[in-house]
């Protein structure tokens, strides 16, 4: 029943009750939720109030609605822990002959369950990429667009760039060699380039329509965006790779890192 003395509106109270059932596990992912008529009977509210409550939960990404079939608790993907040492672990695994990348290690995906959609092309460096690589705009680069899959489900997108002067005509520029065990660091090592530093900046925003469609993101769920560059050289000052908008659904990831205090 609705608490008439509460400062929360009726539809918010209905949404609160349903949300509590979802988070407590009383209603499991994939389960059908009460119809609007059943909510009206249970909470003694109007149809518009029941509809608004479901709109709130849909906007939070907790439920999906299917026309003519009702509302269902959204099936939530396992959370991926994005560790700060993932690049070192992937490179070390590859050096030992293991088939791993930073993505498969974080996602705990076996190599047999890992797949990439890939699109390689030679382009002039956009201004953002040129800034990251510290080259003039329109400098030739190899653009690589990836969609990362774990056990057949799309989990991440990225746009990655190498200077064409570095990778042109090498196995790294051949999309048939993807996925490459050890990822970018192992690729660069095959060219005699030792990555000595990785810099990343993490942001958050709502997905664009292409990202929502490709990664199967329901309404109300934001994405994490990672901008990255890899540097080489003893002074860690030679940019050799840049990535913009590495895109990860925010409800499928936790940033996991440690800070040593000396």
TORKOL-4160 file (C-alpha; in steps of 0.2 Angstrom, whole numbers, padded with zeros to 4 digits, m for minus):
262
<pt num="1" X="0000" Y="0000" Z="0000"/>
<pt num="2" X="0005" Y="0018" Z="m0003"/>
<pt num="3" X="0011" Y="0028" Z="0012"/>
<pt num="4" X="0000" Y="0044" Z="0010"/>
<pt num="5" X="0012" Y="0053" Z="0023"/>
<pt num="6" X="0028" Y="0050" Z="0013"/>
<pt num="7" X="0036" Y="0064" Z="0004"/>
<pt num="8" X="0039" Y="0052" Z="m0010"/>
<pt num="9" X="0026" Y="0052" Z="m0024"/>
<pt num="10" X="0015" Y="0036" Z="m0026"/>
<pt num="11" X="0024" Y="0031" Z="m0042"/>
<pt num="12" X="0041" Y="0033" Z="m0033"/>
<pt num="13" X="0035" Y="0022" Z="m0019"/>
<pt num="14" X="0029" Y="0008" Z="m0031"/>
<pt num="15" X="0046" Y="0009" Z="m0040"/>
<pt num="16" X="0055" Y="0008" Z="m0023"/>
<pt num="17" X="0046" Y="m0008" Z="m0019"/>
<pt num="18" X="0049" Y="m0016" Z="m0035"/>
<pt num="19" X="0067" Y="m0011" Z="m0035"/>
<pt num="20" X="0069" Y="m0018" Z="m0018"/>
<pt num="21" X="0063" Y="m0035" Z="m0024"/>
<pt num="22" X="0075" Y="m0035" Z="m0038"/>
<pt num="23" X="0090" Y="m0030" Z="m0028"/>
<pt num="24" X="0086" Y="m0042" Z="m0014"/>
<pt num="25" X="0085" Y="m0057" Z="m0026"/>
<pt num="26" X="0066" Y="m0060" Z="m0023"/>
<pt num="27" X="0063" Y="m0057" Z="m0041"/>
<pt num="28" X="0077" Y="m0065" Z="m0052"/>
<pt num="29" X="0084" Y="m0059" Z="m0068"/>
<pt num="30" X="0073" Y="m0064" Z="m0083"/>
<pt num="31" X="0058" Y="m0065" Z="m0071"/>
<pt num="32" X="0041" Y="m0057" Z="m0077"/>
<pt num="33" X="0035" Y="m0043" Z="m0066"/>
<pt num="34" X="0017" Y="m0039" Z="m0061"/>
<pt num="35" X="0006" Y="m0032" Z="m0075"/>
<pt num="36" X="0000" Y="m0014" Z="m0073"/>
<pt num="37" X="m0017" Y="m0021" Z="m0068"/>
<pt num="38" X="m0009" Y="m0032" Z="m0054"/>
<pt num="39" X="0001" Y="m0016" Z="m0048"/>
<pt num="40" X="m0015" Y="m0007" Z="m0047"/>
<pt num="41" X="m0023" Y="m0020" Z="m0036"/>
<pt num="42" X="m0008" Y="m0023" Z="m0025"/>
<pt num="43" X="m0004" Y="m0004" Z="m0022"/>
<pt num="44" X="m0021" Y="0003" Z="m0024"/>
<pt num="45" X="m0014" Y="0016" Z="m0037"/>
<pt num="46" X="m0020" Y="0022" Z="m0054"/>
<pt num="47" X="m0014" Y="0015" Z="m0071"/>
<pt num="48" X="m0004" Y="0030" Z="m0074"/>
<pt num="49" X="0005" Y="0028" Z="m0058"/>
<pt num="50" X="0009" Y="0010" Z="m0062"/>
<pt num="51" X="0015" Y="0015" Z="m0079"/>
<pt num="52" X="0026" Y="0029" Z="m0072"/>
<pt num="53" X="0034" Y="0017" Z="m0059"/>
<pt num="54" X="0039" Y="0005" Z="m0073"/>
<pt num="55" X="0046" Y="0020" Z="m0083"/>
<pt num="56" X="0057" Y="0024" Z="m0068"/>
<pt num="57" X="0064" Y="0006" Z="m0067"/>
<pt num="58" X="0066" Y="0005" Z="m0086"/>
<pt num="59" X="0076" Y="0022" Z="m0086"/>
<pt num="60" X="0087" Y="0015" Z="m0072"/>
<pt num="61" X="0091" Y="0000" Z="m0084"/>
<pt num="62" X="0083" Y="m0013" Z="m0071"/>
<pt num="63" X="0069" Y="m0019" Z="m0082"/>
<pt num="64" X="0065" Y="m0021" Z="m0100"/>
<pt num="65" X="0047" Y="m0020" Z="m0107"/>
<pt num="66" X="0040" Y="m0030" Z="m0122"/>
<pt num="67" X="0025" Y="m0024" Z="m0131"/>
<pt num="68" X="0011" Y="m0035" Z="m0127"/>
<pt num="69" X="0021" Y="m0046" Z="m0115"/>
<pt num="70" X="0024" Y="m0035" Z="m0100"/>
<pt num="71" X="0039" Y="m0031" Z="m0090"/>
<pt num="72" X="0054" Y="m0042" Z="m0085"/>
<pt num="73" X="0069" Y="m0040" Z="m0074"/>
<pt num="74" X="0084" Y="m0037" Z="m0085"/>
<pt num="75" X="0097" Y="m0051" Z="m0086"/>
<pt num="76" X="0113" Y="m0043" Z="m0079"/>
<pt num="77" X="0129" Y="m0048" Z="m0087"/>
<pt num="78" X="0143" Y="m0053" Z="m0075"/>
<pt num="79" X="0154" Y="m0038" Z="m0069"/>
<pt num="80" X="0171" Y="m0037" Z="m0076"/>
<pt num="81" X="0185" Y="m0031" Z="m0065"/>
<pt num="82" X="0197" Y="m0019" Z="m0074"/>
<pt num="83" X="0213" Y="m0021" Z="m0065"/>
<pt num="84" X="0227" Y="m0008" Z="m0066"/>
<pt num="85" X="0240" Y="m0022" Z="m0070"/>
<pt num="86" X="0231" Y="m0030" Z="m0084"/>
<pt num="87" X="0243" Y="m0025" Z="m0097"/>
<pt num="88" X="0258" Y="m0032" Z="m0088"/>
<pt num="89" X="0249" Y="m0048" Z="m0084"/>
<pt num="90" X="0244" Y="m0050" Z="m0103"/>
<pt num="91" X="0261" Y="m0047" Z="m0109"/>
<pt num="92" X="0269" Y="m0059" Z="m0096"/>
<pt num="93" X="0256" Y="m0073" Z="m0101"/>
<pt num="94" X="0260" Y="m0070" Z="m0119"/>
<pt num="95" X="0279" Y="m0071" Z="m0116"/>
<pt num="96" X="0275" Y="m0088" Z="m0108"/>
<pt num="97" X="0266" Y="m0094" Z="m0123"/>
<pt num="98" X="0249" Y="m0092" Z="m0116"/>
<pt num="99" X="0234" Y="m0085" Z="m0126"/>
<pt num="100" X="0228" Y="m0071" Z="m0116"/>
<pt num="101" X="0225" Y="m0052" Z="m0118"/>
<pt num="102" X="0220" Y="m0039" Z="m0105"/>
<pt num="103" X="0202" Y="m0041" Z="m0110"/>
<pt num="104" X="0202" Y="m0060" Z="m0108"/>
<pt num="105" X="0211" Y="m0059" Z="m0091"/>
<pt num="106" X="0199" Y="m0046" Z="m0084"/>
<pt num="107" X="0184" Y="m0055" Z="m0091"/>
<pt num="108" X="0191" Y="m0072" Z="m0087"/>
<pt num="109" X="0186" Y="m0078" Z="m0104"/>
<pt num="110" X="0195" Y="m0093" Z="m0112"/>
<pt num="111" X="0203" Y="m0090" Z="m0128"/>
<pt num="112" X="0190" Y="m0101" Z="m0137"/>
<pt num="113" X="0177" Y="m0090" Z="m0131"/>
<pt num="114" X="0185" Y="m0074" Z="m0137"/>
<pt num="115" X="0181" Y="m0066" Z="m0153"/>
<pt num="116" X="0184" Y="m0049" Z="m0162"/>
<pt num="117" X="0174" Y="m0040" Z="m0175"/>
<pt num="118" X="0188" Y="m0029" Z="m0184"/>
<pt num="119" X="0189" Y="m0016" Z="m0197"/>
<pt num="120" X="0207" Y="m0009" Z="m0202"/>
<pt num="121" X="0210" Y="0006" Z="m0213"/>
<pt num="122" X="0223" Y="0018" Z="m0216"/>
<pt num="123" X="0218" Y="0036" Z="m0212"/>
<pt num="124" X="0224" Y="0053" Z="m0208"/>
<pt num="125" X="0226" Y="0056" Z="m0189"/>
<pt num="126" X="0211" Y="0065" Z="m0182"/>
<pt num="127" X="0216" Y="0080" Z="m0171"/>
<pt num="128" X="0212" Y="0070" Z="m0155"/>
<pt num="129" X="0223" Y="0056" Z="m0160"/>
<pt num="130" X="0236" Y="0067" Z="m0167"/>
<pt num="131" X="0237" Y="0076" Z="m0150"/>
<pt num="132" X="0239" Y="0059" Z="m0141"/>
<pt num="133" X="0252" Y="0053" Z="m0153"/>
<pt num="134" X="0261" Y="0070" Z="m0154"/>
<pt num="135" X="0261" Y="0071" Z="m0173"/>
<pt num="136" X="0253" Y="0083" Z="m0185"/>
<pt num="137" X="0235" Y="0081" Z="m0189"/>
<pt num="138" X="0232" Y="0070" Z="m0204"/>
<pt num="139" X="0248" Y="0060" Z="m0202"/>
<pt num="140" X="0245" Y="0043" Z="m0209"/>
<pt num="141" X="0239" Y="0031" Z="m0195"/>
<pt num="142" X="0232" Y="0013" Z="m0195"/>
<pt num="143" X="0214" Y="0014" Z="m0188"/>
<pt num="144" X="0208" Y="m0002" Z="m0180"/>
<pt num="145" X="0190" Y="m0003" Z="m0175"/>
<pt num="146" X="0186" Y="m0018" Z="m0163"/>
<pt num="147" X="0170" Y="m0025" Z="m0155"/>
<pt num="148" X="0176" Y="m0037" Z="m0141"/>
<pt num="149" X="0165" Y="m0053" Z="m0138"/>
<pt num="150" X="0165" Y="m0064" Z="m0123"/>
<pt num="151" X="0157" Y="m0081" Z="m0126"/>
<pt num="152" X="0147" Y="m0073" Z="m0140"/>
<pt num="153" X="0141" Y="m0058" Z="m0131"/>
<pt num="154" X="0147" Y="m0040" Z="m0136"/>
<pt num="155" X="0156" Y="m0032" Z="m0121"/>
<pt num="156" X="0167" Y="m0018" Z="m0127"/>
<pt num="157" X="0171" Y="m0007" Z="m0142"/>
<pt num="158" X="0187" Y="0003" Z="m0146"/>
<pt num="159" X="0195" Y="0013" Z="m0159"/>
<pt num="160" X="0214" Y="0011" Z="m0159"/>
<pt num="161" X="0228" Y="0019" Z="m0169"/>
<pt num="162" X="0246" Y="0015" Z="m0173"/>
<pt num="163" X="0257" Y="0027" Z="m0183"/>
<pt num="164" X="0258" Y="0019" Z="m0201"/>
<pt num="165" X="0276" Y="0023" Z="m0201"/>
<pt num="166" X="0278" Y="0010" Z="m0187"/>
<pt num="167" X="0267" Y="m0004" Z="m0192"/>
<pt num="168" X="0264" Y="m0002" Z="m0211"/>
<pt num="169" X="0268" Y="m0018" Z="m0221"/>
<pt num="170" X="0270" Y="m0028" Z="m0205"/>
<pt num="171" X="0260" Y="m0043" Z="m0198"/>
<pt num="172" X="0253" Y="m0030" Z="m0185"/>
<pt num="173" X="0244" Y="m0022" Z="m0199"/>
<pt num="174" X="0235" Y="m0038" Z="m0205"/>
<pt num="175" X="0218" Y="m0040" Z="m0197"/>
<pt num="176" X="0219" Y="m0059" Z="m0200"/>
<pt num="177" X="0232" Y="m0059" Z="m0186"/>
<pt num="178" X="0219" Y="m0053" Z="m0173"/>
<pt num="179" X="0216" Y="m0058" Z="m0160"/>
<pt num="180" X="0234" Y="m0057" Z="m0156"/>
<pt num="181" X="0240" Y="m0065" Z="m0139"/>
<pt num="182" X="0247" Y="m0052" Z="m0128"/>
<pt num="183" X="0237" Y="m0038" Z="m0136"/>
<pt num="184" X="0245" Y="m0022" Z="m0141"/>
<pt num="185" X="0261" Y="m0024" Z="m0130"/>
<pt num="186" X="0265" Y="m0040" Z="m0138"/>
<pt num="187" X="0262" Y="m0033" Z="m0156"/>
<pt num="188" X="0274" Y="m0019" Z="m0153"/>
<pt num="189" X="0287" Y="m0030" Z="m0145"/>
<pt num="190" X="0286" Y="m0041" Z="m0161"/>
<pt num="191" X="0292" Y="m0025" Z="m0170"/>
<pt num="192" X="0306" Y="m0022" Z="m0157"/>
<pt num="193" X="0296" Y="m0008" Z="m0148"/>
<pt num="194" X="0296" Y="m0010" Z="m0129"/>
<pt num="195" X="0281" Y="m0001" Z="m0121"/>
<pt num="196" X="0287" Y="0007" Z="m0105"/>
<pt num="197" X="0271" Y="0016" Z="m0100"/>
<pt num="198" X="0252" Y="0016" Z="m0102"/>
<pt num="199" X="0242" Y="0031" Z="m0098"/>
<pt num="200" X="0223" Y="0030" Z="m0097"/>
<pt num="201" X="0209" Y="0043" Z="m0093"/>
<pt num="202" X="0192" Y="0036" Z="m0089"/>
<pt num="203" X="0176" Y="0046" Z="m0091"/>
<pt num="204" X="0157" Y="0042" Z="m0092"/>
<pt num="205" X="0143" Y="0047" Z="m0103"/>
<pt num="206" X="0127" Y="0040" Z="m0111"/>
<pt num="207" X="0130" Y="0028" Z="m0126"/>
<pt num="208" X="0126" Y="0034" Z="m0143"/>
<pt num="209" X="0114" Y="0024" Z="m0154"/>
<pt num="210" X="0127" Y="0014" Z="m0162"/>
<pt num="211" X="0135" Y="0009" Z="m0146"/>
<pt num="212" X="0119" Y="0005" Z="m0138"/>
<pt num="213" X="0114" Y="m0006" Z="m0152"/>
<pt num="214" X="0131" Y="m0015" Z="m0154"/>
<pt num="215" X="0134" Y="m0018" Z="m0136"/>
<pt num="216" X="0115" Y="m0022" Z="m0132"/>
<pt num="217" X="0114" Y="m0008" Z="m0119"/>
<pt num="218" X="0096" Y="m0005" Z="m0112"/>
<pt num="219" X="0089" Y="0012" Z="m0109"/>
<pt num="220" X="0096" Y="0021" Z="m0094"/>
<pt num="221" X="0113" Y="0013" Z="m0093"/>
<pt num="222" X="0129" Y="0024" Z="m0096"/>
<pt num="223" X="0145" Y="0018" Z="m0103"/>
<pt num="224" X="0163" Y="0020" Z="m0096"/>
<pt num="225" X="0175" Y="0028" Z="m0109"/>
<pt num="226" X="0194" Y="0025" Z="m0109"/>
<pt num="227" X="0206" Y="0036" Z="m0118"/>
<pt num="228" X="0223" Y="0027" Z="m0119"/>
<pt num="229" X="0240" Y="0030" Z="m0125"/>
<pt num="230" X="0256" Y="0018" Z="m0125"/>
<pt num="231" X="0273" Y="0025" Z="m0124"/>
<pt num="232" X="0290" Y="0018" Z="m0127"/>
<pt num="233" X="0308" Y="0023" Z="m0124"/>
<pt num="234" X="0319" Y="0024" Z="m0108"/>
<pt num="235" X="0311" Y="0041" Z="m0104"/>
<pt num="236" X="0293" Y="0034" Z="m0107"/>
<pt num="237" X="0290" Y="0049" Z="m0119"/>
<pt num="238" X="0288" Y="0041" Z="m0136"/>
<pt num="239" X="0270" Y="0038" Z="m0141"/>
<pt num="240" X="0267" Y="0022" Z="m0151"/>
<pt num="241" X="0248" Y="0019" Z="m0149"/>
<pt num="242" X="0233" Y="0028" Z="m0145"/>
<pt num="243" X="0215" Y="0023" Z="m0142"/>
<pt num="244" X="0200" Y="0034" Z="m0140"/>
<pt num="245" X="0183" Y="0029" Z="m0133"/>
<pt num="246" X="0186" Y="0012" Z="m0128"/>
<pt num="247" X="0168" Y="0010" Z="m0123"/>
<pt num="248" X="0162" Y="m0002" Z="m0109"/>
<pt num="249" X="0144" Y="m0003" Z="m0102"/>
<pt num="250" X="0146" Y="0004" Z="m0085"/>
<pt num="251" X="0135" Y="m0009" Z="m0076"/>
<pt num="252" X="0147" Y="m0023" Z="m0082"/>
<pt num="253" X="0163" Y="m0016" Z="m0076"/>
<pt num="254" X="0172" Y="m0011" Z="m0060"/>
<pt num="255" X="0188" Y="m0001" Z="m0060"/>
<pt num="256" X="0200" Y="m0011" Z="m0049"/>
<pt num="257" X="0216" Y="m0003" Z="m0044"/>
<pt num="258" X="0229" Y="m0001" Z="m0029"/>
<pt num="259" X="0238" Y="0015" Z="m0024"/>
<pt num="260" X="0255" Y="0012" Z="m0015"/>
<pt num="261" X="0259" Y="0025" Z="m0002"/>
<pt num="262" X="0278" Y="0026" Z="0002"/>
